[in-house]
């Protein structure tokens, strides 16, 4: 791909599989449109980190293909050997990666970070790095080990954004940070994609963060991708019906995404609130019970919890 040439998808993953004893990342396939923020959600141990590590080639996958920024990373051949198709590796500098923790030497001062990065990245932009350091109010003379967790995360993000990154991949980068810092960082991610040429893939179990900035939501559970949806459509369409057991039995089966029973009745996650209200359910529900049913909007957290429980829980 030539410089400046736009692409439809920043990430393409096909049948990505990684087997461990007791866990399998099971033929995961998805695409991440260029210019979008994709939120990757799931409980701890669901497979979020394994997916990201396999995409980046940090761990070898057993099956599947990955394409980043238009470059095919790996191809599965009949002899079962992984072949790196890419010849020119310079494009890899356009991928910024942030994990939950700072991977820089804790004895370094921030003022030496830029000097080191100049020798690692040909595209290193010291002016941009210093801009983020000032924006994040990070102390230049302190050693990394003296920084708080929030400061370390801000430093990692500043580094990731300062070498001409077009794709930012973050694995639980906002976990453990206070809401003010998280909000500040999320705003930077939105600014990052404003030109339509930059992309963010954000793995997090903090669904409120995903709800705030994501364009698309992917849900993984026990190594299987259960859901890929446009976030706005998900929040508009999905709802929770609170009703009696008799009323719940009347909900069209095709609309049900999850169900939870309790001592007061049943809560049902439905995929299409409008479709439910246009069905025979509202009138039929009134006939079988004196209690009124309630229909509320569902949050991303609601959707995640109901999908996970319906898929067999933990």
KETOR-283746 format. One line per field, with one value per residue: x, y, z of N, C-alpha, C in turn; residue in one letter. Coordinates in steps of 0.05 Angstrom, whole numbers, plus 5000, padded with zeros to 4 digits. Each point is the difference from the previous one (the first is absolute). Example, Ala and Ser with C-alpha at 12.3 -4.5 7.8 and 13.67 -1.06 7.14 Angstrom:
# KETOR-283746
n.c1	[5264  4993];
n.c2	[4886  5021];
n.c3	[5156  4986];
ca.c1	[4982  5016];
ca.c2	[5024  5024];
ca.c3	[5000  5001];
c.c1	[5018  4985];
c.c2	[5024  5022];
c.c3	[5000  5014];
resn	[A  S];
***
This chain:
# KETOR-283746
n.c1	[5017  4993  5019  4982  5003  4974  4991  4984  5018  5004  4981  5011  4983  5012  4981  5005  5019  4997  5014  4989  5013  4975  5011  4980  5017  4974  5018  5015  4979  5013  4988  5020  4978  5014  5011  5001  4984  5014  4979  5020  4976  5000  4992  5013  5020  4986  5024  4995  5016  4990  4977  5005  5009  4980  4984  5013  4995  4992  4976  5010  4984  4981  4981  4994  4988  5020  4985  5023  4984  4985  5014  5003  4994  4980  5010  4979  5023  5000  5025  4979  5016  5006  4989  5021  4977  4999  5010  4986  5016  5007  4980  5015  5016  4981  5010  4983  5015  4979  5015  4988  5015  5021  5007  5002  5027  4995  5025  4987  5011  4979  5019  5005  4974  4998  5023  4989  4977  5017  5013  4975  4988  5001  4975  5018  4980  5024  4994  4990  5022  5015  4986  5001  5027  4999  4986  5016  5015  5017  5012  5015  5004  4975  5010  4999  5017  5004  4991  4976  4981  4984  5021  5005  4974  5000  5022  4990  4978  5015  5014  4978  4994  5025  4992  4984  4988  4991  5011  4982  5015  4978  5015  4976  5004  4973  5006  4987  4991  5003  4975  5013  5020  4982  4984  5022  5007  4975  5001  5023  4988  4980  5018  5011  4974  5000  5025  4990  5025  4992  5009  4980  5015  4979  5017  4977  5001  5009  4976  5001  5026  4993  4982  5020  5019  4990  5007  5016  4985  5021  4986  5019  4996  5017  5013  4974  4999  4986  5012  4992  4998  4986  5016  4996  5003  5021  5008  4994  5010  5021  4985  4991  4986  4987  4995  4976  5001  4974  5006  5021  4981  4990  5024  4999  5004  4994  4986  5000  5016  4984  5002  4987  4997  4982  5001  5006  5014  4998  5026  4990  5024  4990  5002  4973  5004  5005  5015  5009  5001  5010  5009  4990  5026  5001  4983  5015  5021  4983  4995  5026  5003  4994  5024  5009  5006  5026  5005  5024  5015  5016  5017  5025  5002  4975  5006  5023  4988  4979  5017  5016  4979  4990  5026  4991  5001  5010];
n.c2	[4976  5019  5017  5005  4975  5006  4988  4981  4981  5010  4983  4978  4987  4977  4989  5021  4982  4998  4977  5001  4989  4993  5009  5008  5015  5001  4999  5019  5013  5022  5023  5018  5015  5009  5015  4977  5000  4978  4996  4987  4989  4994  4980  5003  4994  5019  5012  5022  4995  4975  5011  5020  4983  4985  5021  5007  4974  5009  4988  4977  5006  4983  5017  5006  5022  5018  5021  5014  5022  4980  4992  4979  4994  4983  4978  4985  4987  4984  5010  5016  5011  5018  5014  5016  5010  5016  5016  5022  5003  5021  4988  4982  5020  4994  4981  5013  4989  4997  4989  4984  5022  5010  4997  5025  5003  4990  4996  5000  5024  5015  5016  4975  4999  5026  5003  4984  5013  5021  4984  4999  5025  4994  4995  4997  5011  5012  5017  4979  4985  5022  5002  4974  5001  5023  4989  4978  5022  4987  4993  5017  5009  4990  4980  4982  4988  5026  4993  5012  4981  5021  5010  4976  4998  5024  4993  4976  5014  5018  4979  4987  5024  4995  4978  5020  4995  4980  4980  5005  4982  4999  4987  5005  5019  4999  4974  5004  5015  5024  5006  5019  4984  4981  5019  5009  4975  4995  5025  4992  4977  5014  5016  4978  4993  5025  4995  4979  5005  5005  4979  4994  4980  5003  4983  4994  4997  5025  4989  5015  4992  4975  5002  5012  4983  4975  4993  4980  4979  4987  4978  4994  4974  4992  5020  5004  5010  5012  5023  5010  5024  5015  5015  5020  4982  4990  5024  5004  4978  4995  4983  5007  4977  5015  4974  4989  4976  5004  5026  4991  4981  5025  5005  5010  4975  5009  5013  4976  5016  5002  4984  5013  4979  5013  5005  5022  4984  5011  5002  5011  4993  5021  4990  5002  5022  5013  4979  5000  5026  4993  4982  4976  5001  5027  4994  4980  5017  5018  4981  4993  5026  5005  4989  5025  4994  5000  5019  4994  5022  4986  4999  5008  5009  5009  5009  5009  5009  5009  5010  5009  5009  5010  5008  5000  5028  5000];
n.c3	[5000  4983  5008  5019  4991  4998  5021  4992  5004  5024  5009  4990  5014  4991  5014  5015  5003  5026  5002  5023  5020  4996  4978  4983  4986  4996  4979  5011  4990  4991  4996  4999  4995  4980  5019  5013  5021  5004  5015  5013  5006  5026  5016  5022  4983  4988  4998  5014  5021  5000  4994  5018  5018  4992  5001  5022  5001  5024  4996  4993  4980  5005  4996  4975  4992  4999  4996  5002  4999  4991  5021  4984  5025  4999  4988  5003  4997  4980  5000  5007  4982  5019  4980  5005  4990  5021  4982  4994  5021  4984  4987  5012  4993  4982  5015  5015  5020  5016  5018  5017  4999  5012  4975  5009  4998  5024  4993  4977  4994  5001  5008  5009  5005  4994  5014  5017  5000  4999  5017  5010  4999  4974  5007  5019  5013  5005  4981  4987  5005  4997  4978  4997  5003  4986  4981  5004  4998  4984  5023  4987  5024  5002  5015  4981  5016  4998  4976  5002  5005  5008  5012  5009  5004  5010  5013  5006  5005  5014  5009  5005  5008  5006  4988  4992  5023  4985  5013  5019  5012  5016  5018  5008  4981  5004  5003  5022  4979  5012  5005  5014  5008  5005  5009  5012  5006  5007  5010  5008  5007  5009  5011  5008  5001  5008  4990  5013  5006  5025  5013  5017  5010  5016  5013  5011  5026  4996  5001  5022  5000  4995  5019  5012  4991  5004  4976  5007  5006  5010  5003  5017  4999  5018  4989  5003  4976  5020  4997  4977  5012  4984  5014  4983  4981  5012  5007  4975  4990  5015  5013  5025  4997  5018  5004  5000  5011  5006  5007  5014  5006  5000  5009  4975  4996  4976  5019  5011  5014  5021  5021  5019  5015  5015  5026  4986  4983  4976  4995  4978  4990  4987  4976  5002  5014  4978  4991  5025  5000  4977  5017  5002  5007  4994  4980  4991  5005  4990  4982  5001  5004  5026  5002  5000  4976  5003  4983  5007  4994  4985  5020  4993  5025  4997  4976  5010  5022  4985  4982  5019  5014  4978  4998  5025  5001  5025];
ca.c1	[4983  5016  4995  4978  4978  4982  4991  4974  5003  5027  5007  4983  5008  4984  5003  5023  4997  5023  4992  5015  4987  4978  4989  5005  4989  4986  4993  4989  5001  4987  5013  4999  5000  5018  4987  4980  5008  4986  5002  5001  4992  4998  5010  5029  5004  4982  5016  5007  5029  5010  4994  5018  5027  5001  4999  5026  5021  5015  4998  4993  4973  5000  4986  4988  5015  4998  5009  5001  5006  5003  5023  4994  5020  5007  4982  5003  5005  4993  5021  4995  5019  4992  5017  4996  4998  5011  5029  5007  4990  4998  4972  4994  5002  4974  4983  5006  4989  5001  4990  4994  5026  5021  5021  5025  5017  4990  5022  5003  4985  4984  5015  5017  4983  4999  5026  5000  4980  5011  5016  4982  4981  5008  4979  4996  4994  5005  4982  4974  5003  5002  4973  4984  5011  4990  4971  4995  5013  5018  5025  5022  5024  4995  5003  4974  4992  4989  4975  4976  4991  4988  5021  5013  4983  5001  5026  4998  4983  5015  5019  4985  4989  5021  5016  4984  4981  4974  4983  5006  4989  5003  4990  4993  5017  4987  4993  5014  5003  4977  4982  5009  5022  4988  4986  5020  5012  4980  4998  5024  4995  4980  5014  5019  4987  4983  5005  4990  5022  5012  4982  5005  4989  5002  4990  4995  4976  4985  4981  4993  5019  4993  4974  5006  5016  5002  4981  4991  5005  5004  4998  5012  4995  5012  5014  4982  4989  4971  4985  5013  4978  5003  4993  4976  4977  4997  4987  4973  4982  4998  4985  4995  4972  4996  4972  4994  5008  4980  5005  5025  4996  4986  5019  5009  5026  5021  5009  5013  5029  5008  4978  5009  4977  5004  4976  4978  4991  5020  5011  5007  5014  4989  5017  4986  4979  4977  4987  4984  4976  4983  4990  4976  5007  4988  4972  4998  5011  4980  4978  5008  5008  4991  5024  5009  5028  5016  5020  5021  5023  5022  5027  5019  5005  4977  5002  5022  4992  4980  5012  5018  4984  4986  5020  5009  5013  5029];
ca.c2	[5024  5025  5020  5017  4985  4991  4972  4996  4988  5001  4973  4978  4975  4978  4973  4999  4978  4994  4980  4995  4980  5012  5024  5002  5022  4982  5009  5027  5015  5026  5022  5025  5021  5023  5024  4994  4989  4974  4991  4971  4995  4972  4997  4992  4973  4994  4996  5026  5003  4980  5010  5022  4990  4984  5019  5014  4981  4997  4971  4987  4988  4974  5003  5026  5021  5026  5022  5026  5023  4991  4982  4973  4993  4972  4984  4972  4983  4971  4986  5009  5020  5028  5015  5028  5009  5028  5004  5026  5000  5027  5007  4992  5024  5013  4987  5007  4980  5006  4979  5008  5001  5015  4982  5014  4996  5017  5018  5023  5025  5005  5016  4982  4983  5008  4993  4971  4994  5009  4978  4977  5006  5020  5020  5013  5029  5010  5022  4989  4987  5021  5011  4982  5001  5025  4997  4982  5012  4980  5012  4991  4992  4977  4974  4987  4986  5019  5009  4985  4983  5017  5014  4980  4994  5023  4999  4979  5010  5021  4986  4986  5020  5018  4989  4999  4977  5002  4980  4999  4975  5004  4977  5008  5023  5019  4987  5009  5029  5013  5009  5025  4992  4984  5018  5016  4982  4993  5023  5000  4979  5011  5020  4985  4989  5020  5004  4977  4983  4987  4980  4991  4975  5003  4978  5010  4989  5023  5005  5029  5012  4991  5014  5028  5007  4981  5000  4972  4984  4971  4986  4973  4984  4973  4997  5003  5027  4996  5023  5023  5018  5029  5007  5016  4983  4982  5014  5008  4977  4980  5009  4980  4998  4990  4991  4975  4976  4996  5020  4994  4978  5011  5016  4984  4987  5012  5025  4996  4997  4990  5000  4996  4997  5006  4995  5019  4996  4994  5021  4989  5018  4997  5013  5021  5011  5008  4976  4989  5016  4997  4972  4995  4997  5018  4995  4973  5001  5012  4980  4977  5009  5026  5016  5012  4995  5024  4997  5020  4997  4983  5011  4980  4981  4982  4982  4982  4981  4982  4982  4981  4980  4982  4982  4981  5013  4994];
ca.c3	[5000  4999  5021  4995  4989  5022  4998  5013  5027  5012  5010  4990  5014  4990  5012  5018  5020  5017  5019  5025  5016  5015  4986  4971  4985  4982  4973  5003  4975  5001  4985  5013  4980  5003  5009  5020  5026  5005  5027  5002  5028  5009  5027  5002  4991  4978  4976  4988  4998  4982  4974  4993  4998  4976  4977  4998  4995  5024  5004  4975  4998  4989  4974  4994  4985  5011  4983  5014  4982  4972  4998  5010  5019  5000  4983  5007  4976  5003  5016  5027  5009  4998  4982  5001  4973  4997  4996  5012  5027  5010  5006  5028  5017  5000  5020  5028  5017  5029  5018  5027  5013  4985  4992  4999  5024  5021  5009  4982  5002  4976  4981  4984  4984  4972  4988  4995  4979  4974  4989  4995  4979  4981  4998  5026  4999  5027  5005  5007  5026  5021  5002  5017  5027  5012  5002  5022  5024  5010  5009  4983  5015  5017  4988  4994  5024  5019  4990  5007  4979  4980  4986  4984  4977  4982  4986  4980  4979  4986  4983  4978  4981  4990  4978  4976  5002  4987  5014  5028  5012  5029  5015  5027  5006  5018  5025  5024  5000  5010  4978  4987  4982  4979  4982  4985  4981  4979  4982  4982  4980  4980  4984  4984  4976  4988  4972  4984  4990  5023  5011  5027  5009  5029  5016  5027  5014  5010  4978  4998  4982  4973  4994  4995  4976  4978  4977  4998  5024  4997  5026  5000  5025  4999  4975  4977  4995  5002  4991  4988  4994  5001  5028  5001  4994  5023  5022  4991  4995  5022  5024  5020  5008  5028  4999  5013  4985  4979  4979  4986  4981  4976  4984  4977  5006  4983  5011  5026  5000  5026  5020  5028  5018  5028  5016  4993  4973  4980  4984  4973  4982  4973  4979  4984  5017  4983  4990  5021  5005  4976  4999  5016  5028  5020  5006  5012  5027  5018  5004  5017  5027  5008  5003  4976  4994  4996  4979  5004  4983  5010  4997  4990  5022  5001  4977  5006  5021  4991  4980  5014  5016  4981  4987  5020  5023  5004];
c.c1	[5017  4993  4977  4976  4982  4992  4974  5003  5029  5009  4980  5010  4981  5007  5024  4995  5026  4991  5019  4985  4979  4988  5007  4988  4990  4991  4986  5005  4987  5016  4997  5002  5020  4984  4980  5014  4984  5006  4998  4995  4998  5011  5029  5002  4983  5016  5008  5030  5012  4995  5019  5029  5004  4999  5027  5023  5018  4999  4992  4972  5002  4987  4992  5019  4994  5011  4998  5008  5006  5022  4992  5024  5008  4980  5005  5003  4994  5020  4999  5021  4989  5019  4993  5001  5014  5030  5010  4987  4995  4972  4992  5002  4974  4980  5010  4986  5003  4988  4994  5026  5020  5023  5028  5016  4992  5021  5003  4985  4985  5017  5018  4983  5001  5026  5001  4981  5009  5016  4984  4982  5011  4980  4996  4997  5003  4982  4972  5001  5000  4972  4982  5010  4990  4970  4992  5012  5018  5027  5024  5023  4996  5006  4972  4990  4987  4973  4977  4992  4988  5021  5015  4983  4999  5026  4999  4984  5014  5020  4986  4990  5022  5019  4983  4981  4974  4980  5010  4986  5006  4987  4996  5016  4988  4993  5016  5005  4975  4983  5009  5022  4989  4986  5019  5012  4981  4995  5023  4996  4980  5013  5018  4987  4984  5004  4991  5021  5013  4979  5009  4986  5005  4987  4996  4976  4985  4981  4991  5019  4993  4974  5005  5012  4998  4980  4989  5008  5002  5000  5012  4995  5011  5012  4983  4990  4969  4985  5019  4978  5009  4990  4974  4975  4995  4985  4972  4982  4996  4985  4997  4971  4999  4971  4997  5009  4980  5003  5025  4997  4987  5019  5009  5028  5023  5010  5016  5030  5011  4977  5011  4975  5008  4974  4976  4989  5023  5010  5010  5014  4989  5017  4988  4976  4976  4985  4983  4974  4981  4989  4975  5005  4986  4971  4997  5010  4980  4979  5008  5008  4990  5024  5008  5030  5015  5021  5020  5022  5021  5027  5018  5005  4977  5002  5022  4992  4980  5010  5018  4985  4986  5019  5012  5016  5029  5005];
c.c2	[5025  5018  5018  4986  4990  4971  4997  4990  5002  4973  4980  4974  4978  4974  4998  4980  4997  4981  4998  4978  5014  5025  4999  5027  4988  5013  5028  5015  5027  5020  5025  5022  5022  5025  4995  4993  4975  4992  4970  4993  4970  4999  4992  4970  4991  4996  5027  5003  4980  5008  5021  4990  4984  5018  5013  4981  4995  4970  4988  4988  4972  5000  5029  5019  5027  5021  5026  5021  4991  4980  4973  4991  4971  4985  4971  4983  4971  4986  5009  5020  5027  5015  5030  5011  5027  5000  5025  5002  5028  5008  4993  5024  5015  4986  5007  4980  5008  4977  5011  4999  5014  4980  5013  4995  5020  5019  5025  5024  5005  5015  4983  4982  5007  4993  4970  4993  5008  4977  4975  5005  5021  5022  5015  5030  5011  5023  4991  4988  5020  5014  4983  5000  5025  4998  4983  5009  4979  5013  4989  4988  4976  4974  4987  4985  5018  5010  4983  4983  5016  5014  4981  4993  5024  5001  4979  5009  5022  4988  4987  5020  5017  4988  4995  4976  5006  4981  4998  4976  5001  4977  5009  5024  5019  4987  5010  5030  5013  5012  5025  4994  4984  5018  5016  4983  4993  5023  5001  4979  5010  5021  4985  4990  5021  5004  4977  4981  4985  4982  4992  4974  4998  4977  5011  4984  5023  5009  5029  5015  4994  5015  5029  5006  4981  5004  4972  4985  4971  4987  4972  4986  4972  4994  5002  5028  4997  5023  5020  5019  5029  5010  5015  4983  4981  5014  5009  4975  4982  5012  4977  5001  4988  4992  4974  4977  4995  5019  4994  4978  5009  5016  4983  4990  5013  5026  4997  4995  4989  5002  4995  4999  5007  4996  5018  4995  4994  5026  4988  5021  4995  5016  5023  5010  5008  4977  4987  5015  4999  4972  4998  5000  5020  4994  4973  5000  5012  4980  4979  5009  5027  5019  5012  4992  5027  4994  5023  4996  4984  5014  4978  4979  4981  4979  4979  4979  4979  4980  4979  4979  4981  4981  4981  5011  4992  4971];
c.c3	[5000  5022  4992  4988  5022  4995  5015  5028  5009  5009  4988  5013  4990  5014  5019  5022  5016  5022  5024  5015  5017  4987  4971  4990  4974  4974  5001  4974  5004  4983  5016  4979  5006  5009  5022  5027  5005  5029  5002  5029  5005  5028  5000  4993  4976  4974  4987  4995  4981  4971  4991  4996  4974  4975  4996  4994  5024  5009  4973  5000  4988  4972  4996  4985  5013  4980  5016  4980  4972  4995  5012  5018  4998  4983  5007  4975  5006  5017  5029  5011  4996  4982  5002  4972  4995  4997  5014  5027  5011  5008  5029  5019  5002  5019  5028  5018  5029  5015  5028  5016  4982  4994  4997  5025  5022  5011  4983  5009  4974  4979  4982  4982  4970  4986  4993  4977  4972  4987  4994  4976  4981  4998  5026  4998  5028  5008  5009  5028  5022  5003  5018  5029  5015  5005  5024  5027  5014  5007  4985  5016  5019  4985  4997  5024  5021  4991  5010  4976  4977  4983  4981  4975  4981  4985  4977  4976  4984  4981  4976  4979  4987  4979  4976  5000  4984  5013  5029  5012  5030  5014  5030  5009  5020  5027  5024  5002  5011  4977  4986  4980  4976  4980  4983  4978  4978  4981  4980  4979  4979  4982  4979  4974  4984  4970  4982  4991  5023  5014  5028  5005  5030  5014  5029  5013  5012  4978  4997  4981  4971  4991  4992  4973  4977  4978  4997  5026  4992  5027  4996  5026  4995  4972  4975  4998  4998  4986  4986  4990  4998  5028  5002  4994  5023  5022  4993  5000  5024  5024  5019  5008  5028  5002  5016  4982  4977  4977  4984  4979  4974  4982  4977  5003  4984  5010  5026  4997  5026  5020  5028  5018  5028  5015  4993  4973  4981  4987  4974  4983  4972  4980  4986  5016  4983  4989  5021  5004  4976  4997  5017  5030  5019  5007  5014  5029  5020  5008  5021  5028  5006  5002  4972  4995  4996  4978  5002  4979  5013  4996  4988  5022  5002  4978  5005  5021  4991  4979  5013  5015  4981  4987  5020  5023  5002  5002];
resn	[X  X  X  X  X  X  X  X  X  X  X  X  X  X  X  X  X  X  X  X  X  X  X  X  X  X  X  X  X  X  X  X  X  X  X  X  X  X  X  X  X  X  X  X  X  X  X  X  X  X  X  X  X  X  X  X  X  X  X  X  X  X  X  X  X  X  X  X  X  X  X  X  X  X  X  X  X  X  X  X  X  X  X  X  X  X  X  X  X  X  X  X  X  X  X  X  X  X  X  X  X  X  X  X  X  X  X  X  X  X  X  X  X  X  X  X  X  X  X  X  X  X  X  X  X  X  X  X  X  X  X  X  X  X  X  X  X  X  X  X  X  X  X  X  X  X  X  X  X  X  X  X  X  X  X  X  X  X  X  X  X  X  X  X  X  X  X  X  X  X  X  X  X  X  X  X  X  X  X  X  X  X  X  X  X  X  X  X  X  X  X  X  X  X  X  X  X  X  X  X  X  X  X  X  X  X  X  X  X  X  X  X  X  X  X  X  X  X  X  X  X  X  X  X  X  X  X  X  X  X  X  X  X  X  X  X  X  X  X  X  X  X  X  X  X  X  X  X  X  X  X  X  X  X  X  X  X  X  X  X  X  X  X  X  X  X  X  X  X  X  X  X  X  X  X  X  X  X  X  X  X  X  X  X  X  X  X  X  X  X  X  X  X  X  X  X  X  X  X  X  X  X  X  X  X  X  X  X  X  X  X  X  X  X];
***
